[in-house]
Amino acid sequence: MKALSDKGQVENVSFHALMTKTPTYNSGHKIVFDQVKFTQGNGYNPADGVFTATVPGTYMFMTTVRTTTAMVTS
């Protein structure tokens, strides 16, 4: 995402984060990624998992989710 700063320079706001562990979540639980590849423009806070739009504009988020199912036999 690019936006013009008040100085006329282009500001990039982006991040790439992923989960390397197998978490267990309850309904309403916030997902905080455990590995951040990069964050630019101070939008993503890796400590609390919150993204803040630091410049006005339209933002796009893409996700890939993979789940596994454990089989239990008796």
PDB file of N, CA, C and O in Angstrom:
ATOM      1  N   MET A   1       0.847  -1.158   0.000  1.00  0.00           N
ATOM      2  CA  MET A   1       0.000   0.000   0.000  1.00  0.00           C
ATOM      3  C   MET A   1       0.894   1.222   0.000  1.00  0.00           C
ATOM      4  O   MET A   1       1.835   1.303   0.790  1.00  0.00           O
ATOM      5  N   LYS A   2       0.621   2.149  -0.853  1.00  0.00           N
ATOM      6  CA  LYS A   2       1.435   3.348  -0.923  1.00  0.00           C
ATOM      7  C   LYS A   2       0.542   4.563  -0.696  1.00  0.00           C
ATOM      8  O   LYS A   2      -0.600   4.599  -1.153  1.00  0.00           O
ATOM      9  N   ALA A   3       1.062   5.533  -0.003  1.00  0.00           N
ATOM     10  CA  ALA A   3       0.363   6.796   0.209  1.00  0.00           C
ATOM     11  C   ALA A   3       1.381   7.906   0.191  1.00  0.00           C
ATOM     12  O   ALA A   3       2.553   7.690   0.497  1.00  0.00           O
ATOM     13  N   LEU A   4       0.933   9.111  -0.171  1.00  0.00           N
ATOM     14  CA  LEU A   4       1.832  10.252  -0.173  1.00  0.00           C
ATOM     15  C   LEU A   4       1.899  10.854   1.213  1.00  0.00           C
ATOM     16  O   LEU A   4       0.868  11.084   1.845  1.00  0.00           O
ATOM     17  N   SER A   5       3.081  11.103   1.678  1.00  0.00           N
ATOM     18  CA  SER A   5       3.244  11.780   2.956  1.00  0.00           C
ATOM     19  C   SER A   5       3.027  13.272   2.742  1.00  0.00           C
ATOM     20  O   SER A   5       2.896  13.731   1.607  1.00  0.00           O
ATOM     21  N   ASP A   6       2.989  14.016   3.826  1.00  0.00           N
ATOM     22  CA  ASP A   6       2.822  15.456   3.698  1.00  0.00           C
ATOM     23  C   ASP A   6       4.047  16.121   3.065  1.00  0.00           C
ATOM     24  O   ASP A   6       3.999  17.301   2.716  1.00  0.00           O
ATOM     25  N   LYS A   7       5.135  15.378   2.917  1.00  0.00           N
ATOM     26  CA  LYS A   7       6.324  15.897   2.260  1.00  0.00           C
ATOM     27  C   LYS A   7       6.368  15.494   0.789  1.00  0.00           C
ATOM     28  O   LYS A   7       7.343  15.787   0.096  1.00  0.00           O
ATOM     29  N   GLY A   8       5.315  14.821   0.303  1.00  0.00           N
ATOM     30  CA  GLY A   8       5.265  14.412  -1.088  1.00  0.00           C
ATOM     31  C   GLY A   8       5.989  13.106  -1.376  1.00  0.00           C
ATOM     32  O   GLY A   8       6.090  12.699  -2.534  1.00  0.00           O
ATOM     33  N   GLN A   9       6.495  12.442  -0.342  1.00  0.00           N
ATOM     34  CA  GLN A   9       7.179  11.167  -0.532  1.00  0.00           C
ATOM     35  C   GLN A   9       6.164  10.031  -0.416  1.00  0.00           C
ATOM     36  O   GLN A   9       5.141  10.158   0.257  1.00  0.00           O
ATOM     37  N   VAL A  10       6.469   8.926  -1.083  1.00  0.00           N
ATOM     38  CA  VAL A  10       5.599   7.759  -1.025  1.00  0.00           C
ATOM     39  C   VAL A  10       5.904   6.960   0.233  1.00  0.00           C
ATOM     40  O   VAL A  10       7.058   6.619   0.494  1.00  0.00           O
ATOM     41  N   GLU A  11       4.863   6.661   1.017  1.00  0.00           N
ATOM     42  CA  GLU A  11       5.015   5.836   2.217  1.00  0.00           C
ATOM     43  C   GLU A  11       4.408   4.463   1.945  1.00  0.00           C
ATOM     44  O   GLU A  11       3.281   4.365   1.461  1.00  0.00           O
ATOM     45  N   ASN A  12       5.144   3.420   2.252  1.00  0.00           N
ATOM     46  CA  ASN A  12       4.639   2.062   2.114  1.00  0.00           C
ATOM     47  C   ASN A  12       4.180   1.569   3.473  1.00  0.00           C
ATOM     48  O   ASN A  12       4.875   1.745   4.474  1.00  0.00           O
ATOM     49  N   VAL A  13       3.011   0.953   3.505  1.00  0.00           N
ATOM     50  CA  VAL A  13       2.502   0.340   4.727  1.00  0.00           C
ATOM     51  C   VAL A  13       2.197  -1.115   4.377  1.00  0.00           C
ATOM     52  O   VAL A  13       1.280  -1.399   3.606  1.00  0.00           O
ATOM     53  N   SER A  14       2.975  -2.031   4.952  1.00  0.00           N
ATOM     54  CA  SER A  14       2.767  -3.444   4.650  1.00  0.00           C
ATOM     55  C   SER A  14       3.390  -4.297   5.742  1.00  0.00           C
ATOM     56  O   SER A  14       4.256  -3.848   6.493  1.00  0.00           O
ATOM     57  N   PHE A  15       2.928  -5.539   5.811  1.00  0.00           N
ATOM     58  CA  PHE A  15       3.568  -6.495   6.706  1.00  0.00           C
ATOM     59  C   PHE A  15       3.321  -7.902   6.197  1.00  0.00           C
ATOM     60  O   PHE A  15       2.368  -8.153   5.460  1.00  0.00           O
ATOM     61  N   HIS A  16       4.189  -8.811   6.598  1.00  0.00           N
ATOM     62  CA  HIS A  16       4.062 -10.224   6.266  1.00  0.00           C
ATOM     63  C   HIS A  16       4.339 -10.986   7.548  1.00  0.00           C
ATOM     64  O   HIS A  16       5.446 -10.935   8.084  1.00  0.00           O
ATOM     65  N   ALA A  17       3.341 -11.685   8.032  1.00  0.00           N
ATOM     66  CA  ALA A  17       3.489 -12.421   9.288  1.00  0.00           C
ATOM     67  C   ALA A  17       2.888 -13.805   9.116  1.00  0.00           C
ATOM     68  O   ALA A  17       2.028 -14.021   8.262  1.00  0.00           O
ATOM     69  N   LEU A  18       3.353 -14.747   9.943  1.00  0.00           N
ATOM     70  CA  LEU A  18       2.829 -16.104   9.853  1.00  0.00           C
ATOM     71  C   LEU A  18       2.869 -16.778  11.217  1.00  0.00           C
ATOM     72  O   LEU A  18       3.528 -16.317  12.150  1.00  0.00           O
ATOM     73  N   MET A  19       2.143 -17.882  11.297  1.00  0.00           N
ATOM     74  CA  MET A  19       2.085 -18.689  12.510  1.00  0.00           C
ATOM     75  C   MET A  19       2.881 -19.958  12.247  1.00  0.00           C
ATOM     76  O   MET A  19       2.556 -20.723  11.338  1.00  0.00           O
ATOM     77  N   THR A  20       3.923 -20.184  13.042  1.00  0.00           N
ATOM     78  CA  THR A  20       4.762 -21.364  12.840  1.00  0.00           C
ATOM     79  C   THR A  20       4.412 -22.486  13.803  1.00  0.00           C
ATOM     80  O   THR A  20       4.857 -23.621  13.628  1.00  0.00           O
ATOM     81  N   LYS A  21       3.614 -22.173  14.822  1.00  0.00           N
ATOM     82  CA  LYS A  21       3.216 -23.173  15.807  1.00  0.00           C
ATOM     83  C   LYS A  21       1.763 -23.569  15.570  1.00  0.00           C
ATOM     84  O   LYS A  21       1.044 -22.896  14.832  1.00  0.00           O
ATOM     85  N   THR A  22       1.340 -24.645  16.188  1.00  0.00           N
ATOM     86  CA  THR A  22      -0.050 -25.076  16.088  1.00  0.00           C
ATOM     87  C   THR A  22      -0.811 -24.538  17.304  1.00  0.00           C
ATOM     88  O   THR A  22      -0.752 -25.117  18.389  1.00  0.00           O
ATOM     89  N   PRO A  23      -1.520 -23.432  17.112  1.00  0.00           N
ATOM     90  CA  PRO A  23      -2.216 -22.833  18.247  1.00  0.00           C
ATOM     91  C   PRO A  23      -3.572 -23.474  18.489  1.00  0.00           C
ATOM     92  O   PRO A  23      -4.124 -24.128  17.604  1.00  0.00           O
ATOM     93  N   THR A  24      -4.098 -23.288  19.668  1.00  0.00           N
ATOM     94  CA  THR A  24      -5.459 -23.678  20.003  1.00  0.00           C
ATOM     95  C   THR A  24      -6.193 -22.409  20.400  1.00  0.00           C
ATOM     96  O   THR A  24      -5.756 -21.689  21.297  1.00  0.00           O
ATOM     97  N   TYR A  25      -7.297 -22.137  19.738  1.00  0.00           N
ATOM     98  CA  TYR A  25      -8.031 -20.906  19.987  1.00  0.00           C
ATOM     99  C   TYR A  25      -9.454 -21.191  20.415  1.00  0.00           C
ATOM    100  O   TYR A  25     -10.058 -22.186  20.014  1.00  0.00           O
ATOM    101  N   ASN A  26      -9.971 -20.308  21.227  1.00  0.00           N
ATOM    102  CA  ASN A  26     -11.384 -20.305  21.567  1.00  0.00           C
ATOM    103  C   ASN A  26     -12.063 -19.227  20.737  1.00  0.00           C
ATOM    104  O   ASN A  26     -11.392 -18.364  20.172  1.00  0.00           O
ATOM    105  N   SER A  27     -13.367 -19.267  20.661  1.00  0.00           N
ATOM    106  CA  SER A  27     -14.130 -18.266  19.931  1.00  0.00           C
ATOM    107  C   SER A  27     -13.810 -16.873  20.471  1.00  0.00           C
ATOM    108  O   SER A  27     -13.761 -16.669  21.684  1.00  0.00           O
ATOM    109  N   GLY A  28     -13.595 -15.929  19.577  1.00  0.00           N
ATOM    110  CA  GLY A  28     -13.308 -14.564  19.970  1.00  0.00           C
ATOM    111  C   GLY A  28     -11.858 -14.287  20.315  1.00  0.00           C
ATOM    112  O   GLY A  28     -11.513 -13.158  20.664  1.00  0.00           O
ATOM    113  N   HIS A  29     -11.005 -15.293  20.224  1.00  0.00           N
ATOM    114  CA  HIS A  29      -9.583 -15.146  20.550  1.00  0.00           C
ATOM    115  C   HIS A  29      -8.864 -14.392  19.429  1.00  0.00           C
ATOM    116  O   HIS A  29      -9.081 -14.689  18.254  1.00  0.00           O
ATOM    117  N   LYS A  30      -8.033 -13.445  19.765  1.00  0.00           N
ATOM    118  CA  LYS A  30      -7.249 -12.697  18.791  1.00  0.00           C
ATOM    119  C   LYS A  30      -6.037 -13.521  18.373  1.00  0.00           C
ATOM    120  O   LYS A  30      -5.363 -14.115  19.214  1.00  0.00           O
ATOM    121  N   ILE A  31      -5.770 -13.554  17.092  1.00  0.00           N
ATOM    122  CA  ILE A  31      -4.603 -14.272  16.574  1.00  0.00           C
ATOM    123  C   ILE A  31      -3.422 -13.312  16.535  1.00  0.00           C
ATOM    124  O   ILE A  31      -3.490 -12.260  15.898  1.00  0.00           O
ATOM    125  N   VAL A  32      -2.346 -13.673  17.212  1.00  0.00           N
ATOM    126  CA  VAL A  32      -1.102 -12.899  17.174  1.00  0.00           C
ATOM    127  C   VAL A  32      -0.062 -13.798  16.515  1.00  0.00           C
ATOM    128  O   VAL A  32       0.305 -14.837  17.062  1.00  0.00           O
ATOM    129  N   PHE A  33       0.408 -13.395  15.344  1.00  0.00           N
ATOM    130  CA  PHE A  33       1.374 -14.201  14.616  1.00  0.00           C
ATOM    131  C   PHE A  33       2.681 -14.288  15.395  1.00  0.00           C
ATOM    132  O   PHE A  33       3.116 -13.310  16.003  1.00  0.00           O
ATOM    133  N   ASP A  34       3.299 -15.458  15.375  1.00  0.00           N
ATOM    134  CA  ASP A  34       4.528 -15.653  16.151  1.00  0.00           C
ATOM    135  C   ASP A  34       5.797 -15.363  15.348  1.00  0.00           C
ATOM    136  O   ASP A  34       6.894 -15.373  15.907  1.00  0.00           O
ATOM    137  N   GLN A  35       5.664 -15.107  14.056  1.00  0.00           N
ATOM    138  CA  GLN A  35       6.839 -14.773  13.255  1.00  0.00           C
ATOM    139  C   GLN A  35       6.465 -13.657  12.278  1.00  0.00           C
ATOM    140  O   GLN A  35       5.532 -13.803  11.488  1.00  0.00           O
ATOM    141  N   VAL A  36       7.181 -12.569  12.335  1.00  0.00           N
ATOM    142  CA  VAL A  36       6.956 -11.445  11.431  1.00  0.00           C
ATOM    143  C   VAL A  36       8.142 -11.379  10.479  1.00  0.00           C
ATOM    144  O   VAL A  36       9.276 -11.155  10.901  1.00  0.00           O
ATOM    145  N   LYS A  37       7.872 -11.575   9.193  1.00  0.00           N
ATOM    146  CA  LYS A  37       8.933 -11.528   8.180  1.00  0.00           C
ATOM    147  C   LYS A  37       9.369 -10.085   7.941  1.00  0.00           C
ATOM    148  O   LYS A  37      10.565  -9.804   7.856  1.00  0.00           O
ATOM    149  N   PHE A  38       8.402  -9.164   7.833  1.00  0.00           N
ATOM    150  CA  PHE A  38       8.726  -7.745   7.747  1.00  0.00           C
ATOM    151  C   PHE A  38       7.494  -6.932   8.105  1.00  0.00           C
ATOM    152  O   PHE A  38       6.362  -7.400   7.981  1.00  0.00           O
ATOM    153  N   THR A  39       7.731  -5.725   8.544  1.00  0.00           N
ATOM    154  CA  THR A  39       6.665  -4.745   8.760  1.00  0.00           C
ATOM    155  C   THR A  39       7.225  -3.395   8.357  1.00  0.00           C
ATOM    156  O   THR A  39       8.306  -3.000   8.793  1.00  0.00           O
ATOM    157  N   GLN A  40       6.482  -2.695   7.527  1.00  0.00           N
ATOM    158  CA  GLN A  40       6.939  -1.420   6.998  1.00  0.00           C
ATOM    159  C   GLN A  40       5.839  -0.389   7.207  1.00  0.00           C
ATOM    160  O   GLN A  40       4.677  -0.663   6.908  1.00  0.00           O
ATOM    161  N   GLY A  41       6.172   0.755   7.700  1.00  0.00           N
ATOM    162  CA  GLY A  41       5.192   1.808   7.915  1.00  0.00           C
ATOM    163  C   GLY A  41       4.550   1.772   9.286  1.00  0.00           C
ATOM    164  O   GLY A  41       3.595   2.507   9.538  1.00  0.00           O
ATOM    165  N   ASN A  42       5.053   0.931  10.178  1.00  0.00           N
ATOM    166  CA  ASN A  42       4.561   0.839  11.559  1.00  0.00           C
ATOM    167  C   ASN A  42       3.079   0.515  11.665  1.00  0.00           C
ATOM    168  O   ASN A  42       2.406   0.984  12.583  1.00  0.00           O
ATOM    169  N   GLY A  43       2.564  -0.283  10.734  1.00  0.00           N
ATOM    170  CA  GLY A  43       1.146  -0.643  10.787  1.00  0.00           C
ATOM    171  C   GLY A  43       0.865  -1.824  11.697  1.00  0.00           C
ATOM    172  O   GLY A  43      -0.100  -1.795  12.460  1.00  0.00           O
ATOM    173  N   TYR A  44       1.688  -2.862  11.634  1.00  0.00           N
ATOM    174  CA  TYR A  44       1.442  -4.080  12.408  1.00  0.00           C
ATOM    175  C   TYR A  44       2.287  -4.077  13.678  1.00  0.00           C
ATOM    176  O   TYR A  44       3.496  -3.849  13.634  1.00  0.00           O
ATOM    177  N   ASN A  45       1.637  -4.330  14.800  1.00  0.00           N
ATOM    178  CA  ASN A  45       2.330  -4.430  16.085  1.00  0.00           C
ATOM    179  C   ASN A  45       2.466  -5.908  16.430  1.00  0.00           C
ATOM    180  O   ASN A  45       1.470  -6.537  16.790  1.00  0.00           O
ATOM    181  N   PRO A  46       3.669  -6.487  16.335  1.00  0.00           N
ATOM    182  CA  PRO A  46       3.832  -7.910  16.604  1.00  0.00           C
ATOM    183  C   PRO A  46       3.644  -8.290  18.071  1.00  0.00           C
ATOM    184  O   PRO A  46       3.480  -9.470  18.380  1.00  0.00           O
ATOM    185  N   ALA A  47       3.664  -7.326  18.970  1.00  0.00           N
ATOM    186  CA  ALA A  47       3.473  -7.628  20.389  1.00  0.00           C
ATOM    187  C   ALA A  47       2.023  -7.959  20.716  1.00  0.00           C
ATOM    188  O   ALA A  47       1.756  -8.825  21.549  1.00  0.00           O
ATOM    189  N   ASP A  48       1.082  -7.272  20.062  1.00  0.00           N
ATOM    190  CA  ASP A  48      -0.328  -7.523  20.384  1.00  0.00           C
ATOM    191  C   ASP A  48      -1.161  -7.964  19.179  1.00  0.00           C
ATOM    192  O   ASP A  48      -2.352  -8.238  19.329  1.00  0.00           O
ATOM    193  N   GLY A  49      -0.556  -8.038  17.984  1.00  0.00           N
ATOM    194  CA  GLY A  49      -1.267  -8.522  16.807  1.00  0.00           C
ATOM    195  C   GLY A  49      -2.234  -7.536  16.190  1.00  0.00           C
ATOM    196  O   GLY A  49      -3.074  -7.928  15.380  1.00  0.00           O
ATOM    197  N   VAL A  50      -2.141  -6.277  16.548  1.00  0.00           N
ATOM    198  CA  VAL A  50      -3.077  -5.274  16.045  1.00  0.00           C
ATOM    199  C   VAL A  50      -2.450  -4.526  14.871  1.00  0.00           C
ATOM    200  O   VAL A  50      -1.301  -4.089  14.931  1.00  0.00           O
ATOM    201  N   PHE A  51      -3.242  -4.389  13.794  1.00  0.00           N
ATOM    202  CA  PHE A  51      -2.826  -3.565  12.660  1.00  0.00           C
ATOM    203  C   PHE A  51      -3.553  -2.238  12.754  1.00  0.00           C
ATOM    204  O   PHE A  51      -4.771  -2.192  12.924  1.00  0.00           O
ATOM    205  N   THR A  52      -2.789  -1.156  12.642  1.00  0.00           N
ATOM    206  CA  THR A  52      -3.353   0.186  12.660  1.00  0.00           C
ATOM    207  C   THR A  52      -3.029   0.860  11.334  1.00  0.00           C
ATOM    208  O   THR A  52      -1.872   0.893  10.917  1.00  0.00           O
ATOM    209  N   ALA A  53      -4.051   1.398  10.671  1.00  0.00           N
ATOM    210  CA  ALA A  53      -3.842   2.115   9.414  1.00  0.00           C
ATOM    211  C   ALA A  53      -3.115   3.414   9.729  1.00  0.00           C
ATOM    212  O   ALA A  53      -3.703   4.333  10.299  1.00  0.00           O
ATOM    213  N   THR A  54      -1.853   3.494   9.366  1.00  0.00           N
ATOM    214  CA  THR A  54      -1.039   4.653   9.712  1.00  0.00           C
ATOM    215  C   THR A  54      -1.149   5.783   8.706  1.00  0.00           C
ATOM    216  O   THR A  54      -0.762   6.914   9.000  1.00  0.00           O
ATOM    217  N   VAL A  55      -1.672   5.493   7.524  1.00  0.00           N
ATOM    218  CA  VAL A  55      -1.941   6.528   6.529  1.00  0.00           C
ATOM    219  C   VAL A  55      -3.341   6.287   5.963  1.00  0.00           C
ATOM    220  O   VAL A  55      -3.784   5.141   5.900  1.00  0.00           O
ATOM    221  N   PRO A  56      -4.033   7.328   5.558  1.00  0.00           N
ATOM    222  CA  PRO A  56      -5.367   7.152   4.981  1.00  0.00           C
ATOM    223  C   PRO A  56      -5.294   6.361   3.681  1.00  0.00           C
ATOM    224  O   PRO A  56      -4.319   6.464   2.936  1.00  0.00           O
ATOM    225  N   GLY A  57      -6.313   5.585   3.417  1.00  0.00           N
ATOM    226  CA  GLY A  57      -6.357   4.844   2.162  1.00  0.00           C
ATOM    227  C   GLY A  57      -7.130   3.554   2.294  1.00  0.00           C
ATOM    228  O   GLY A  57      -7.762   3.293   3.318  1.00  0.00           O
ATOM    229  N   THR A  58      -7.075   2.756   1.257  1.00  0.00           N
ATOM    230  CA  THR A  58      -7.722   1.455   1.219  1.00  0.00           C
ATOM    231  C   THR A  58      -6.652   0.400   1.445  1.00  0.00           C
ATOM    232  O   THR A  58      -5.585   0.441   0.833  1.00  0.00           O
ATOM    233  N   TYR A  59      -6.943  -0.538   2.322  1.00  0.00           N
ATOM    234  CA  TYR A  59      -5.988  -1.599   2.648  1.00  0.00           C
ATOM    235  C   TYR A  59      -6.549  -2.942   2.202  1.00  0.00           C
ATOM    236  O   TYR A  59      -7.761  -3.156   2.245  1.00  0.00           O
ATOM    237  N   MET A  60      -5.683  -3.838   1.777  1.00  0.00           N
ATOM    238  CA  MET A  60      -6.084  -5.175   1.374  1.00  0.00           C
ATOM    239  C   MET A  60      -5.332  -6.180   2.245  1.00  0.00           C
ATOM    240  O   MET A  60      -4.122  -6.067   2.441  1.00  0.00           O
ATOM    241  N   PHE A  61      -6.064  -7.159   2.760  1.00  0.00           N
ATOM    242  CA  PHE A  61      -5.474  -8.224   3.567  1.00  0.00           C
ATOM    243  C   PHE A  61      -5.718  -9.542   2.865  1.00  0.00           C
ATOM    244  O   PHE A  61      -6.829  -9.814   2.409  1.00  0.00           O
ATOM    245  N   MET A  62      -4.681 -10.364   2.777  1.00  0.00           N
ATOM    246  CA  MET A  62      -4.810 -11.690   2.193  1.00  0.00           C
ATOM    247  C   MET A  62      -4.374 -12.709   3.232  1.00  0.00           C
ATOM    248  O   MET A  62      -3.402 -12.499   3.957  1.00  0.00           O
ATOM    249  N   THR A  63      -5.100 -13.809   3.296  1.00  0.00           N
ATOM    250  CA  THR A  63      -4.752 -14.858   4.248  1.00  0.00           C
ATOM    251  C   THR A  63      -4.765 -16.213   3.561  1.00  0.00           C
ATOM    252  O   THR A  63      -5.445 -16.416   2.555  1.00  0.00           O
ATOM    253  N   THR A  64      -4.013 -17.116   4.116  1.00  0.00           N
ATOM    254  CA  THR A  64      -4.063 -18.523   3.757  1.00  0.00           C
ATOM    255  C   THR A  64      -4.199 -19.277   5.063  1.00  0.00           C
ATOM    256  O   THR A  64      -3.401 -19.098   5.983  1.00  0.00           O
ATOM    257  N   VAL A  65      -5.216 -20.124   5.139  1.00  0.00           N
ATOM    258  CA  VAL A  65      -5.474 -20.875   6.367  1.00  0.00           C
ATOM    259  C   VAL A  65      -5.430 -22.353   6.048  1.00  0.00           C
ATOM    260  O   VAL A  65      -6.061 -22.818   5.099  1.00  0.00           O
ATOM    261  N   ARG A  66      -4.679 -23.084   6.847  1.00  0.00           N
ATOM    262  CA  ARG A  66      -4.615 -24.532   6.683  1.00  0.00           C
ATOM    263  C   ARG A  66      -4.986 -25.161   8.012  1.00  0.00           C
ATOM    264  O   ARG A  66      -4.459 -24.783   9.059  1.00  0.00           O
ATOM    265  N   THR A  67      -5.874 -26.099   7.965  1.00  0.00           N
ATOM    266  CA  THR A  67      -6.264 -26.803   9.184  1.00  0.00           C
ATOM    267  C   THR A  67      -5.962 -28.282   9.036  1.00  0.00           C
ATOM    268  O   THR A  67      -5.857 -28.807   7.928  1.00  0.00           O
ATOM    269  N   THR A  68      -5.827 -28.932  10.161  1.00  0.00           N
ATOM    270  CA  THR A  68      -5.647 -30.384  10.167  1.00  0.00           C
ATOM    271  C   THR A  68      -6.678 -30.972  11.103  1.00  0.00           C
ATOM    272  O   THR A  68      -7.098 -30.328  12.065  1.00  0.00           O
ATOM    273  N   THR A  69      -7.079 -32.185  10.823  1.00  0.00           N
ATOM    274  CA  THR A  69      -8.034 -32.892  11.673  1.00  0.00           C
ATOM    275  C   THR A  69      -7.363 -34.132  12.212  1.00  0.00           C
ATOM    276  O   THR A  69      -6.812 -34.938  11.462  1.00  0.00           O
ATOM    277  N   ALA A  70      -7.415 -34.275  13.510  1.00  0.00           N
ATOM    278  CA  ALA A  70      -6.833 -35.461  14.147  1.00  0.00           C
ATOM    279  C   ALA A  70      -7.891 -36.560  14.186  1.00  0.00           C
ATOM    280  O   ALA A  70      -9.050 -36.308  14.513  1.00  0.00           O
ATOM    281  N   MET A  71      -7.485 -37.759  13.854  1.00  0.00           N
ATOM    282  CA  MET A  71      -8.405 -38.888  13.941  1.00  0.00           C
ATOM    283  C   MET A  71      -8.156 -39.618  15.248  1.00  0.00           C
ATOM    284  O   MET A  71      -7.020 -39.931  15.602  1.00  0.00           O
ATOM    285  N   VAL A  72      -9.241 -39.879  15.952  1.00  0.00           N
ATOM    286  CA  VAL A  72      -9.143 -40.606  17.225  1.00  0.00           C
ATOM    287  C   VAL A  72      -9.788 -41.970  17.038  1.00  0.00           C
ATOM    288  O   VAL A  72     -10.935 -42.072  16.605  1.00  0.00           O
ATOM    289  N   THR A  73      -9.046 -43.006  17.366  1.00  0.00           N
ATOM    290  CA  THR A  73      -9.595 -44.340  17.273  1.00  0.00           C
ATOM    291  C   THR A  73      -9.604 -44.963  18.658  1.00  0.00           C
ATOM    292  O   THR A  73      -8.734 -44.697  19.488  1.00  0.00           O
ATOM    293  N   SER A  74     -10.592 -45.785  18.884  1.00  0.00           N
ATOM    294  CA  SER A  74     -10.654 -46.429  20.205  1.00  0.00           C
ATOM    295  C   SER A  74     -10.398 -47.912  20.097  1.00  0.00           C
ATOM    296  O   SER A  74     -10.411 -48.616  21.107  1.00  0.00           O
TER     297      SER A  74
END
